[in-house]
């Protein structure tokens, strides 16, 4: 005759302990995950801008023509290519070719800052651009040789204030902010303002 062993369930105490452990792990992990997401938005925005600048330069060389990279807050669509108001902190960008024969621009490509970066009102990514070249006003032109229209290096600083301060001194914070530098020769590169070691190619 087979003797069945009594089945034993989970006690209330075990459930409470398991829930407590889960709550502790969530409490420790959620802030780190939020920081990771906010830093990912910075990286996505930086990559998005870098791609646009490199596209403008390569198209200028390929077409042997003046091609502009325009930062704007307007919708980046072809129908607005000739009337885009430029902005040094615009959230969108458009690449367009100047056609001297018609005195108009040809649309090449446009991107919204919302694509892949989560740049909405709740989590705004801030782009601050600066250059000692007084002619820069939100438009970077590249000529057929790939050179940029600026006479001094142009720098884009990408940050995420809603995620916290940048990790660089003097106000260290959780955000790994990034910069993009465009040289007068047209070279486009990303750099990390936290890196200060001489000879490190990541330094700004």
C-alpha positions in Angstrom: 0.0 0.0 0.0 1.4 3.4 -1.0 1.5 6.1 1.6 1.1 9.6 0.3 3.1 12.3 1.9 1.1 15.4 2.8 1.7 18.3 0.4 3.1 21.4 1.9 2.4 24.8 0.5 4.1 28.2 1.0 3.6 29.8 4.4 2.6 33.4 4.9 6.0 34.1 6.5 7.8 32.9 3.4 5.7 35.0 1.1 6.3 38.1 3.2 10.1 37.5 3.1 10.1 36.9 -0.6 8.1 40.1 -1.2 10.4 42.0 1.0 13.5 40.8 -0.9 11.9 41.7 -4.2 10.9 45.2 -2.9 14.5 45.8 -1.7 16.0 44.7 -5.1 13.6 47.0 -7.0 14.3 49.9 -4.7 18.0 49.5 -5.4 17.7 48.8 -9.1 15.2 51.3 -10.4 17.3 54.4 -9.8 20.3 52.8 -11.5 18.1 51.8 -14.5 16.7 55.4 -14.7 20.2 56.8 -14.8 21.1 54.3 -17.5 18.1 55.3 -19.6 18.9 59.0 -19.2 22.5 58.5 -20.3 21.3 56.4 -23.2 19.2 59.4 -24.4 22.3 61.6 -24.3 24.2 59.0 -26.4 21.4 58.6 -28.9 21.1 62.4 -29.4 24.9 62.6 -29.8 24.9 59.8 -32.4 22.0 61.4 -34.2 23.7 64.8 -34.5 27.0 63.2 -35.5 25.3 61.2 -38.2 23.7 64.3 -39.6 26.9 66.3 -39.7 28.8 63.5 -41.3 26.0 63.0 -43.9 26.2 66.7 -44.8 29.9 66.6 -45.2 29.9 63.4 -47.3 27.1 64.7 -49.6 29.0 67.9 -50.1 32.1 66.0 -51.3 30.0 63.6 -53.4 28.0 66.3 -55.1 30.9 68.8 -55.2 28.4 71.4 -53.9 27.5 73.5 -50.9 25.6 71.3 -48.4 24.2 72.7 -45.2 23.4 71.0 -41.9 20.6 73.1 -40.3 19.5 72.8 -36.7 15.9 73.8 -36.3 12.8 73.5 -34.1 10.5 73.2 -37.2 9.4 69.9 -38.6 12.3 68.5 -40.7 10.4 67.9 -43.9 11.1 68.6 -47.6 8.3 71.1 -48.0 10.0 73.5 -45.5 13.5 73.1 -46.9 13.7 76.7 -48.1 12.0 78.4 -45.2 13.6 76.7 -42.2 14.4 79.0 -39.3 17.8 77.9 -37.9 18.4 77.6 -34.2 21.6 77.0 -32.3 19.8 74.7 -29.9 17.2 73.2 -32.3 15.9 69.7 -31.5 15.7 68.7 -35.2 18.1 68.8 -38.2 17.9 69.0 -41.9 20.6 68.4 -44.5 20.1 70.4 -47.8 22.0 71.2 -50.9 22.2 74.7 -52.3 21.4 74.9 -56.0 22.8 78.2 -57.5 20.9 77.8 -60.8 17.5 78.0 -59.1 18.5 79.9 -56.0 16.8 77.3 -53.8 17.7 74.3 -51.7 17.2 70.6 -52.4 16.2 68.5 -49.5 18.5 65.5 -48.7 17.5 64.3 -45.3 15.9 65.4 -42.1 15.6 63.9 -38.6 13.6 64.7 -35.5 15.3 64.9 -32.2 12.6 62.6 -30.8 13.8 59.7 -32.8 15.5 57.1 -30.6 16.5 59.7 -28.0 13.3 60.3 -26.0 13.6 64.0 -26.3 10.1 64.9 -25.2 8.9 67.6 -22.7 9.2 65.2 -19.8 12.8 64.3 -20.4 14.4 67.1 -22.4 17.8 66.7 -23.9 19.6 70.1 -24.1 21.9 70.9 -27.0 24.1 74.0 -26.5 26.3 75.0 -29.4 29.2 77.5 -29.3 32.0 78.8 -31.4 34.3 81.7 -31.5 33.2 82.2 -35.1 30.5 84.9 -35.0 29.0 83.7 -38.3 27.7 80.5 -36.8 23.9 80.8 -36.2 22.6 77.2 -36.3 23.8 76.3 -39.9 27.1 74.5 -40.8 27.9 74.6 -44.5 30.3 72.1 -46.1 32.0 72.8 -49.4 33.0 70.3 -52.1 36.3 69.6 -50.3 34.5 68.7 -47.1 35.6 71.9 -45.2 33.2 73.5 -42.8 32.0 77.1 -43.0 33.4 77.9 -39.4 36.8 79.6 -39.0 37.0 78.3 -35.4 36.1 74.9 -34.0 32.3 74.5 -33.3 31.2 72.6 -30.3 27.9 71.0 -29.4 27.3 70.1 -25.8 24.7 67.5 -25.1 23.2 67.2 -21.6 20.1 65.9 -19.8 19.2 68.2 -16.9 16.2 66.0 -16.0 18.6 63.1 -15.3 20.9 65.2 -13.2 24.1 67.2 -13.5 27.0 66.2 -15.9 29.7 64.0 -14.4 32.4 66.5 -15.1 33.8 69.0 -12.5 33.0 71.4 -10.8 29.5 70.0 -10.3 29.9 66.2 -10.6 26.7 64.3 -11.3 25.2 61.1 -12.7 25.0 62.1 -16.3 27.7 61.2 -18.8 27.4 64.3 -21.0 29.0 64.3 -24.4 30.3 66.9 -26.9 30.6 67.0 -30.6 33.4 69.1 -32.2 33.4 70.2 -35.8 36.8 71.6 -37.0 37.2 74.2 -39.8 38.5 71.4 -41.9 35.2 69.6 -41.6 36.2 66.8 -39.3 33.4 65.7 -36.9 34.2 63.8 -33.7 32.6 63.0 -30.4 34.4 63.6 -27.2 33.9 63.2 -23.4 34.4 66.3 -21.3 35.2 64.0 -18.3 38.4 62.8 -19.9 41.3 65.2 -19.3 44.3 63.0 -19.7 46.8 64.3 -22.2 46.9 62.3 -25.4 43.6 60.5 -24.8 41.6 60.6 -28.0 38.3 60.8 -26.1 39.2 64.1 -24.5 37.7 67.4 -25.8 
